[in-house]
Amino acid sequence: MPDVKITLNVSANTLWNLTNPSQAQIDGCCSLSDDNNGNSPNGTIEDFTSQVNLNKNVKWVGVTADSGYTVAIDSISYENEGDDVNIFSSGTITGSGGRSGNVNANVNNDGNLVNQHEDYTINFSIYDTPTEFKSFSIDPKLQVNP
């Protein structure tokens, strides 16, 4: 079972220029993909599900095709919603920081996680200069496999 790389592709120029965008507008400027057959049955960010594996690494990276912008993954967070199962060692995993920051986390090696579907939040920022940025979030899903 492989490690998984999840890529957030952002229409950075469009999103940057929106004033107080709604969640639907934010989602509309974003797309997700991964290298482990992740998909969204109905094409929405909320239903995009990445297949991750016990005791394996998950890496989130941000990209954009828009010149002059970079996308940083600031953190990943999730709530275990009352169950005793934690996908990662912490409810919030902080990124490496900076204009091109990303997040790495290892899925816990806990058999109780298998077949769990968890909503989580990707917190990201768009930078247009080294110091000016705007922060956003989206809420896709993870499914844990053995």
HUKA-V30481 format. One record per pair of residues at least 12 apart in sequence whose ideal C-beta (glycine too) atoms are under 10 Angstrom apart, sorted by the first residue. I is the first residue (numbers start at 0). J is the second residue. Records with the same first field share a line. If there is no record, write none. Layout:
# HUKA-V30481
I: J ; J
This chain:
# HUKA-V30481
0: 35 ; 50 ; 51 ; 52 ; 53 ; 54 ; 55 ; 106 ; 144 ; 145
1: 34 ; 35 ; 50 ; 51 ; 52 ; 55 ; 56
2: 34 ; 35 ; 51 ; 52 ; 55 ; 56 ; 57 ; 58 ; 103 ; 105 ; 106
3: 33 ; 34 ; 35 ; 36 ; 37 ; 49 ; 50 ; 51 ; 52 ; 55 ; 56 ; 57 ; 58 ; 59 ; 106 ; 141 ; 144
4: 32 ; 33 ; 34 ; 35 ; 49 ; 56 ; 57 ; 58 ; 59 ; 60 ; 101 ; 103
5: 31 ; 32 ; 33 ; 34 ; 35 ; 37 ; 47 ; 49 ; 51 ; 57 ; 58 ; 59 ; 60 ; 61 ; 72 ; 75 ; 101 ; 102 ; 121 ; 139 ; 141
6: 30 ; 31 ; 32 ; 33 ; 34 ; 37 ; 58 ; 59 ; 60 ; 61 ; 62 ; 70 ; 72 ; 101
7: 29 ; 30 ; 31 ; 32 ; 44 ; 47 ; 59 ; 60 ; 61 ; 62 ; 63 ; 70 ; 71 ; 72 ; 101 ; 121 ; 123 ; 137 ; 139
8: 28 ; 29 ; 30 ; 31 ; 32 ; 60 ; 61 ; 62 ; 63 ; 64 ; 70
9: 25 ; 28 ; 29 ; 30 ; 61 ; 62 ; 63 ; 64 ; 65 ; 68 ; 69 ; 70 ; 123 ; 124 ; 125 ; 135 ; 137
10: 27 ; 28 ; 29 ; 30 ; 63 ; 64 ; 65 ; 68 ; 125
11: 28 ; 29 ; 61 ; 62 ; 63 ; 64 ; 65 ; 66 ; 67 ; 68 ; 69 ; 70 ; 125 ; 126 ; 127 ; 133
12: 28 ; 63 ; 64 ; 65 ; 66 ; 67 ; 68 ; 125 ; 127
13: 27 ; 28 ; 63 ; 65
14: 27 ; 28 ; 29 ; 63 ; 65 ; 68 ; 70 ; 123 ; 125 ; 133 ; 135
15: 28 ; 63 ; 65 ; 67 ; 68 ; 125 ; 126 ; 127 ; 131 ; 132 ; 133 ; 135
16: 127 ; 133
17: 133 ; 135
20: 133 ; 135
22: 44 ; 45 ; 135 ; 136 ; 137 ; 138
23: 43 ; 44
24: 135
25: 44 ; 123 ; 135 ; 136 ; 137
26: 43 ; 44 ; 45 ; 47 ; 135 ; 137 ; 138 ; 139
27: 43 ; 44
28: 44 ; 63 ; 125 ; 135 ; 137
29: 44 ; 47 ; 61 ; 70 ; 121 ; 123 ; 135 ; 137 ; 139
30: 42 ; 44 ; 47
31: 44 ; 47 ; 48 ; 49 ; 59 ; 121 ; 137 ; 139
32: 47 ; 49 ; 62
33: 47 ; 48 ; 49 ; 50 ; 51 ; 57 ; 58 ; 59 ; 139
34: 49 ; 58
35: 49 ; 50 ; 51 ; 52 ; 55 ; 57 ; 144
36: 48 ; 49 ; 50
37: 49 ; 50 ; 51 ; 139 ; 140 ; 141 ; 142
38: 50
39: 139 ; 140
43: 139
44: 121 ; 137 ; 138 ; 139 ; 140
45: 118 ; 137 ; 138 ; 139 ; 140
46: 139 ; 140
47: 137 ; 138 ; 139 ; 140 ; 141
48: 116 ; 117 ; 118 ; 139 ; 140 ; 141 ; 142
49: 119 ; 139 ; 140 ; 141 ; 142
50: 141 ; 142 ; 143 ; 144
51: 86 ; 87 ; 104 ; 105 ; 106 ; 112 ; 117 ; 141 ; 142 ; 143 ; 144
52: 106 ; 108 ; 112 ; 113 ; 142 ; 143 ; 144 ; 145
53: 86 ; 105 ; 106 ; 107 ; 108 ; 109 ; 110 ; 112 ; 113 ; 143 ; 144 ; 145
54: 105 ; 106 ; 107 ; 108 ; 109 ; 112 ; 145
55: 105 ; 106 ; 108 ; 143 ; 144
56: 103 ; 104 ; 105 ; 106
57: 75 ; 86 ; 87 ; 92 ; 102 ; 103 ; 104 ; 105 ; 106 ; 141
58: 72 ; 101 ; 102 ; 103 ; 104
59: 72 ; 73 ; 74 ; 75 ; 92 ; 94 ; 100 ; 101 ; 102 ; 103 ; 104 ; 121 ; 122 ; 123
60: 72 ; 94 ; 99 ; 100 ; 101 ; 102 ; 103
61: 73 ; 94 ; 98 ; 99 ; 100 ; 101 ; 102 ; 121 ; 123 ; 124 ; 125 ; 126
62: 99
63: 125 ; 126
65: 125 ; 127
67: 126 ; 127 ; 128
68: 98 ; 125 ; 126 ; 127 ; 128 ; 132
69: 97 ; 98 ; 99 ; 100 ; 124 ; 125 ; 126 ; 127 ; 128 ; 129 ; 132
70: 98 ; 99 ; 100 ; 101 ; 123 ; 124 ; 125 ; 126 ; 132 ; 135
71: 94 ; 95 ; 96 ; 97 ; 98 ; 99 ; 100 ; 101 ; 102 ; 122 ; 123 ; 124 ; 125 ; 126 ; 132 ; 134
72: 92 ; 93 ; 94 ; 95 ; 99 ; 100 ; 101 ; 102 ; 103 ; 121 ; 122 ; 123 ; 124
73: 93 ; 94 ; 95 ; 96 ; 97 ; 100 ; 101 ; 102 ; 121 ; 122 ; 123 ; 124 ; 132 ; 134 ; 135 ; 136
74: 89 ; 91 ; 92 ; 93 ; 94 ; 100 ; 102 ; 120 ; 121 ; 122 ; 123 ; 136
75: 87 ; 89 ; 90 ; 91 ; 92 ; 93 ; 94 ; 102 ; 103 ; 104 ; 119 ; 120 ; 121 ; 122 ; 123 ; 141
76: 89 ; 90 ; 91 ; 92 ; 93 ; 119 ; 120 ; 121 ; 122 ; 136 ; 138
77: 89 ; 90 ; 91 ; 92 ; 117 ; 118 ; 119 ; 120 ; 138 ; 140 ; 141
78: 90 ; 117 ; 118 ; 119 ; 120
79: 115 ; 117
80: 117 ; 118
82: 111 ; 115 ; 117
83: 109 ; 111
84: 107 ; 109 ; 110 ; 111 ; 112 ; 113 ; 115 ; 117 ; 143
85: 106 ; 107 ; 109 ; 111 ; 112 ; 117
86: 104 ; 105 ; 106 ; 107 ; 109 ; 112 ; 115 ; 117 ; 119 ; 141 ; 143
87: 104 ; 105 ; 106 ; 107 ; 117 ; 119 ; 141
88: 104 ; 105 ; 106 ; 107
89: 104
90: 119
91: 120 ; 122
92: 104 ; 105 ; 119
93: 122
94: 121 ; 122 ; 123 ; 124
97: 124 ; 126 ; 129
98: 124 ; 125 ; 126 ; 127 ; 128 ; 129 ; 130 ; 132
99: 126
100: 123 ; 124 ; 126
101: 123
102: 121 ; 122 ; 123
106: 141 ; 143 ; 144
107: 143
109: 143
110: 143 ; 145
111: 143
112: 141 ; 142 ; 143 ; 144 ; 145
113: 142 ; 143 ; 144 ; 145
114: 142 ; 143 ; 144 ; 145
115: 141 ; 142 ; 143 ; 144
116: 140 ; 141 ; 142 ; 143
117: 139 ; 140 ; 141 ; 142 ; 143
118: 138 ; 139 ; 140 ; 141
119: 137 ; 138 ; 139 ; 140 ; 141
120: 136 ; 137 ; 138 ; 139
121: 135 ; 136 ; 137 ; 138 ; 139
122: 134 ; 135 ; 136 ; 137
123: 135 ; 136 ; 137
